[in-house]
Amino acid sequence: MKSMLTALCLAGITSFAHAGWNLNSDDSNFNFASIKKSNAYETHTFNSYEGSISDTGEAVLKLDLNSVNTGIPIRDERMQNMLFNTVKFPAATYSLSIDSEKLVALKAGERLQMDVEGTLSLFGIEKTLPASLNVFKLGEKRLLVSTAKPIALKASDFGLDKGVEALREIAKLPVISTTVPVNFSLVFDQK
């Protein structure tokens, strides 16, 4: 009986270790902010994104840049065309490796903080981008991955500074910040 119980426990751990995770976008959020006129702070999001964490810890988040949502349709259109050039670059992707053994070891209610370096692919440019993340085990088949502090994206790192300047000119603003803070809270369900 004892060996049977041990075998069942090991089988449970093994199946957990080999099961990947899919992003539950209904329970998740992704936000970025813009600052204009020196002190007008606005938050924005994307309506469509997907992600996964493989059984080996390979994680990816893909944003549909056509789904940018600033709350103002004409601004969304301008960002799609003048900033992101979504006809040519319809998506942004952030990929990284997470220690899958640490994920497996997490128990429901526990938190793991990790500093990671991922690769952001945006506007045809790939760059390493560090992030400080919190990973919470919400339940047996549910994880929450969130930013421990905002991720600062610099438009010039991805060739987007000219697009920001074009937006500034068309909106007749004195300034639009070229550094954008990004925050997210992403829920993943086990496959």
Summary of the structure (lengths in Angstrom):
residues: 191
radius of gyration: 19.4
end to end distance: 29.9
largest distance: 75.8
contacts: 531
relative contact order: 0.19
helix: 28%
strand: 47%
